Amino acid sequence: MLDPFCGCGTTVAVAQRLNRRWIGIDVTWLAIDKIERRLRQTFGEKVKYVVRGNPIDVASARNLANRSKKEFEIWALSLVGCSTKRT
């Protein structure tokens, strides 16, 4: 199953529940963080997945910051379990 616009990860979560192979694609860290949280909360350690494109060192984090300050902020906050949700 391919979901090229994951959003909140509903299709990915259903595919996982049905034991189907899946690929989810999104470009925002807000969506990626939400999907990862959903998968962990729903399936715990049983689900195995790889996130590609996330910063893995200072150079790639700097590259993300140069491309989008907002996406860098969301990514950095997701590392410490925070959210940019406004109250």
C-alpha positions in Angstrom: 0.0 0.0 0.0 1.3 3.4 -0.9 0.1 6.6 0.7 1.9 9.6 -0.8 0.2 12.1 1.4 0.1 10.5 4.9 -1.3 13.4 6.9 -2.2 11.8 10.2 -1.4 8.2 9.2 -4.8 6.6 9.1 -4.2 4.6 6.0 -0.7 3.5 7.2 -2.2 2.4 10.6 -5.0 0.4 8.9 -2.5 -1.2 6.5 -0.3 -2.2 9.5 -3.3 -3.6 11.4 -4.2 -5.7 8.3 -0.5 -6.9 8.2 0.0 -5.3 4.8 3.3 -3.9 3.6 3.1 -0.1 3.3 5.0 3.0 2.4 3.9 6.4 3.6 5.2 9.7 2.3 5.0 13.2 3.7 7.2 16.2 3.6 6.3 17.9 6.8 7.8 17.0 10.2 4.5 17.7 11.8 2.9 14.8 9.8 5.9 12.5 10.3 6.0 13.1 14.0 2.2 12.5 14.3 2.4 9.3 12.3 5.3 8.0 14.3 3.5 8.7 17.6 0.4 7.0 16.3 2.3 3.9 15.2 4.0 3.7 18.6 0.8 4.2 20.6 -1.2 1.8 18.5 1.3 -1.0 17.9 4.1 -0.4 20.4 7.4 -2.1 19.6 5.8 -4.6 17.2 5.8 -2.2 14.3 9.1 -1.7 12.4 9.6 1.2 10.0 12.3 3.5 8.7 12.0 7.2 8.4 14.2 8.5 5.5 15.3 12.1 5.1 15.5 13.0 8.7 18.5 14.9 9.9 21.2 12.6 11.3 24.0 15.0 11.9 24.7 18.8 12.3 25.2 19.3 8.6 21.8 17.7 7.7 20.1 19.6 10.5 21.6 22.8 9.3 20.4 22.0 5.8 16.8 21.5 7.0 17.0 24.8 8.9 18.2 26.6 5.8 15.4 25.1 3.7 12.6 25.8 6.3 13.0 27.4 9.7 9.5 26.2 10.6 10.1 22.6 9.6 13.4 22.7 11.6 11.5 23.9 14.6 8.9 21.1 14.4 11.7 18.5 13.9 13.7 19.8 16.8 10.6 19.9 19.1 9.7 16.3 18.1 13.1 15.1 19.3 12.2 16.1 22.9 8.5 15.0 22.7 7.1 18.4 22.3 4.5 19.7 19.9 3.9 23.0 18.1 0.1 22.6 18.8 -1.3 26.0 19.7 -3.7 26.1 22.7 
